[in-house]
Amino acid sequence: MLSTARPGERPATSDDGPHRQVDQRSSPDLWGRLVARTFALPDVVEGHSQVSPASSRAVFLTDRHEERAPETSLAPGKRLEPVHLHGVEDTSVHLVLPPERGRELESLGWAEAHQYADFGTEFMLYGPRSADELDAVVSVIAESLAFARGPALTDFPRPPQ
């Protein structure tokens, strides 16, 4: 789990919609690697975002189509969309995380609250600037997918037998 500070200053982000990263973006090569690594994660499929500009790529789950709670999706009431990757002109990622985890990533300099958040679970994760940051960003995307899926049945206490 990512627990180190992001080096340097935070990137500038937009003050108006859509919420986007305006500097310190990923190179086109690094962005392409982010897309490839994200869609190589288990049980995900690429689609058109239901709430973001056309250049964005939604990360849908193949094992869960409906949200378990509205705060686990960027598109509540629609197909579960826990993550979307913005296009190469932006390179940031919007995703959902438990509020305390999102605040931790904010304090470490990796993320900021989404400017249109409804539940306090929506965050912008800054685009990676290096291979090390790519690993970190993909790890946070995996955390978001786990949050959207919810606890596994094996995570609940079992009744006595």
C-alpha positions as a Markdown table, in Angstrom:
| # | Residue | x | y | z |
|---|---|---|---|---|
| 1 | Met | 0.0 | 0.0 | 0.0 |
| 2 | Leu | 1.4 | 3.4 | -1.0 |
| 3 | Ser | 2.6 | 5.2 | 2.0 |
| 4 | Thr | 5.4 | 7.5 | 0.8 |
| 5 | Ala | 5.2 | 11.1 | -0.1 |
| 6 | Arg | 5.1 | 12.2 | -3.8 |
| 7 | Pro | 8.2 | 14.2 | -4.5 |
| 8 | Gly | 7.9 | 17.9 | -5.5 |
| 9 | Glu | 5.1 | 20.3 | -5.7 |
| 10 | Arg | 1.5 | 19.3 | -6.5 |
| 11 | Pro | 0.4 | 19.8 | -10.1 |
| 12 | Ala | -2.0 | 22.6 | -11.0 |
| 13 | Thr | -5.6 | 21.5 | -11.5 |
| 14 | Ser | -8.6 | 23.2 | -13.0 |
| 15 | Asp | -10.8 | 25.4 | -11.0 |
| 16 | Asp | -13.8 | 24.7 | -13.2 |
| 17 | Gly | -15.3 | 21.5 | -14.8 |
| 18 | Pro | -14.2 | 19.1 | -15.9 |
| 19 | His | -11.8 | 18.6 | -13.0 |
| 20 | Arg | -8.4 | 18.1 | -14.8 |
| 21 | Gln | -4.7 | 18.2 | -14.2 |
| 22 | Val | -3.1 | 21.1 | -16.2 |
| 23 | Asp | 0.6 | 20.6 | -15.6 |
| 24 | Gln | 3.1 | 17.9 | -14.6 |
| 25 | Arg | 1.3 | 15.5 | -16.8 |
| 26 | Ser | 2.6 | 12.0 | -17.8 |
| 27 | Ser | 4.5 | 11.7 | -21.1 |
| 28 | Pro | 2.5 | 10.1 | -23.9 |
| 29 | Asp | 4.6 | 6.9 | -23.4 |
| 30 | Leu | 4.1 | 6.8 | -19.7 |
| 31 | Trp | 0.4 | 7.5 | -20.1 |
| 32 | Gly | 0.1 | 4.6 | -22.6 |
| 33 | Arg | 1.8 | 2.4 | -20.1 |
| 34 | Leu | -0.6 | 3.5 | -17.4 |
| 35 | Val | -3.5 | 2.5 | -19.6 |
| 36 | Ala | -2.0 | -0.8 | -20.5 |
| 37 | Arg | -1.2 | -1.7 | -16.9 |
| 38 | Thr | -4.6 | -0.6 | -15.7 |
| 39 | Phe | -6.4 | -2.8 | -18.2 |
| 40 | Ala | -4.1 | -5.7 | -17.4 |
| 41 | Leu | -5.4 | -5.8 | -13.8 |
| 42 | Pro | -7.6 | -8.8 | -13.0 |
| 43 | Asp | -11.3 | -8.7 | -13.9 |
| 44 | Val | -11.5 | -5.3 | -15.5 |
| 45 | Val | -12.6 | -4.1 | -18.9 |
| 46 | Glu | -12.3 | -0.8 | -20.7 |
| 47 | Gly | -15.4 | 1.2 | -21.6 |
| 48 | His | -16.7 | 4.7 | -22.2 |
| 49 | Ser | -17.0 | 6.8 | -19.1 |
| 50 | Gln | -20.5 | 7.6 | -18.1 |
| 51 | Val | -19.5 | 10.9 | -16.5 |
| 52 | Ser | -16.3 | 12.1 | -18.0 |
| 53 | Pro | -15.2 | 13.6 | -21.3 |
| 54 | Ala | -15.1 | 11.3 | -24.4 |
| 55 | Ser | -11.3 | 11.0 | -24.2 |
| 56 | Ser | -11.6 | 9.3 | -20.8 |
| 57 | Arg | -11.5 | 5.5 | -20.4 |
| 58 | Ala | -13.8 | 3.9 | -17.8 |
| 59 | Val | -12.5 | 1.0 | -15.8 |
| 60 | Phe | -15.4 | -1.4 | -15.4 |
| 61 | Leu | -15.4 | -4.6 | -13.4 |
| 62 | Thr | -16.2 | -7.9 | -15.1 |
| 63 | Asp | -17.3 | -9.5 | -11.8 |
| 64 | Arg | -19.6 | -6.8 | -10.6 |
| 65 | His | -21.8 | -4.5 | -12.7 |
| 66 | Glu | -23.9 | -2.9 | -9.9 |
| 67 | Glu | -22.5 | -0.7 | -7.1 |
| 68 | Arg | -22.8 | -2.1 | -3.6 |
| 69 | Ala | -23.3 | 1.5 | -2.4 |
| 70 | Pro | -23.4 | 4.9 | -4.3 |
| 71 | Glu | -20.1 | 6.0 | -2.8 |
| 72 | Thr | -18.3 | 3.2 | -4.5 |
| 73 | Ser | -18.9 | 4.5 | -8.1 |
| 74 | Leu | -18.1 | 7.7 | -10.0 |
| 75 | Ala | -21.4 | 7.2 | -11.7 |
| 76 | Pro | -23.9 | 6.3 | -9.0 |
| 77 | Gly | -27.1 | 4.6 | -10.2 |
| 78 | Lys | -25.4 | 3.5 | -13.5 |
| 79 | Arg | -23.0 | 0.7 | -14.3 |
| 80 | Leu | -20.3 | 0.5 | -11.6 |
| 81 | Glu | -17.4 | 2.9 | -12.6 |
| 82 | Pro | -14.9 | 3.1 | -9.7 |
| 83 | Val | -12.1 | 4.5 | -11.9 |
| 84 | His | -11.7 | 6.4 | -15.1 |
| 85 | Leu | -8.4 | 7.5 | -16.7 |
| 86 | His | -8.4 | 10.8 | -18.4 |
| 87 | Gly | -6.9 | 11.2 | -21.8 |
| 88 | Val | -3.3 | 12.0 | -22.8 |
| 89 | Glu | -4.0 | 15.7 | -22.6 |
| 90 | Asp | -4.7 | 15.4 | -18.9 |
| 91 | Thr | -3.3 | 12.0 | -17.6 |
| 92 | Ser | -4.9 | 12.2 | -14.1 |
| 93 | Val | -7.2 | 9.5 | -12.8 |
| 94 | His | -10.5 | 9.9 | -11.0 |
| 95 | Leu | -11.3 | 7.1 | -8.6 |
| 96 | Val | -13.2 | 6.2 | -5.4 |
| 97 | Leu | -11.5 | 5.3 | -2.1 |
| 98 | Pro | -12.5 | 5.1 | 1.5 |
| 99 | Pro | -12.5 | 8.7 | 2.7 |
| 100 | Glu | -9.7 | 8.2 | 5.2 |
| 101 | Arg | -7.5 | 6.6 | 2.6 |
| 102 | Gly | -8.1 | 9.4 | 0.1 |
| 103 | Arg | -7.2 | 12.0 | 2.8 |
| 104 | Glu | -4.0 | 10.1 | 3.5 |
| 105 | Leu | -3.1 | 10.2 | -0.2 |
| 106 | Glu | -3.9 | 13.9 | -0.2 |
| 107 | Ser | -1.6 | 14.5 | 2.8 |
| 108 | Leu | 1.2 | 12.5 | 0.9 |
| 109 | Gly | 0.8 | 14.7 | -2.1 |
| 110 | Trp | -0.6 | 12.0 | -4.5 |
| 111 | Ala | -4.2 | 13.1 | -4.8 |
| 112 | Glu | -6.8 | 15.8 | -4.1 |
| 113 | Ala | -10.5 | 15.6 | -3.4 |
| 114 | His | -12.6 | 15.7 | -6.6 |
| 115 | Gln | -14.1 | 19.1 | -7.0 |
| 116 | Tyr | -17.6 | 17.6 | -7.6 |
| 117 | Ala | -17.6 | 15.0 | -4.9 |
| 118 | Asp | -20.9 | 13.9 | -3.5 |
| 119 | Phe | -19.8 | 11.3 | -0.9 |
| 120 | Gly | -16.2 | 12.3 | 0.1 |
| 121 | Thr | -15.0 | 9.1 | -1.6 |
| 122 | Glu | -14.2 | 10.7 | -5.0 |
| 123 | Phe | -10.5 | 11.8 | -5.6 |
| 124 | Met | -8.2 | 12.9 | -8.4 |
| 125 | Leu | -5.0 | 10.9 | -8.5 |
| 126 | Tyr | -2.2 | 12.8 | -10.3 |
| 127 | Gly | -0.8 | 11.3 | -13.4 |
| 128 | Pro | 2.6 | 9.5 | -13.0 |
| 129 | Arg | 5.8 | 11.3 | -14.0 |
| 130 | Ser | 8.2 | 8.3 | -13.8 |
| 131 | Ala | 8.2 | 4.5 | -13.8 |
| 132 | Asp | 8.3 | 4.5 | -10.0 |
| 133 | Glu | 5.2 | 6.8 | -9.9 |
| 134 | Leu | 3.5 | 4.6 | -12.4 |
| 135 | Asp | 3.8 | 1.6 | -10.0 |
| 136 | Ala | 2.4 | 3.8 | -7.2 |
| 137 | Val | -0.6 | 5.0 | -9.3 |
| 138 | Val | -1.4 | 1.5 | -10.5 |
| 139 | Ser | -1.4 | 0.3 | -6.9 |
| 140 | Val | -3.9 | 3.0 | -5.9 |
| 141 | Ile | -6.1 | 2.1 | -8.8 |
| 142 | Ala | -6.1 | -1.5 | -7.5 |
| 143 | Glu | -7.1 | -0.2 | -4.1 |
| 144 | Ser | -10.0 | 1.6 | -5.6 |
| 145 | Leu | -11.2 | -1.5 | -7.4 |
| 146 | Ala | -11.0 | -3.5 | -4.2 |
| 147 | Phe | -13.0 | -0.7 | -2.4 |
| 148 | Ala | -15.7 | -0.9 | -5.1 |
| 149 | Arg | -15.9 | -4.7 | -4.9 |
| 150 | Gly | -16.3 | -4.6 | -1.2 |
| 151 | Pro | -15.1 | -7.2 | 1.3 |
| 152 | Ala | -14.8 | -10.7 | 0.1 |
| 153 | Leu | -17.2 | -13.3 | 1.7 |
| 154 | Thr | -14.1 | -14.7 | 3.4 |
| 155 | Asp | -13.6 | -11.4 | 5.2 |
| 156 | Phe | -16.7 | -11.8 | 7.3 |
| 157 | Pro | -16.7 | -13.7 | 10.5 |
| 158 | Arg | -18.0 | -17.2 | 10.0 |
| 159 | Pro | -20.8 | -18.6 | 12.2 |
| 160 | Pro | -19.7 | -21.3 | 14.8 |
| 161 | Gln | -20.2 | -24.8 | 13.5 |
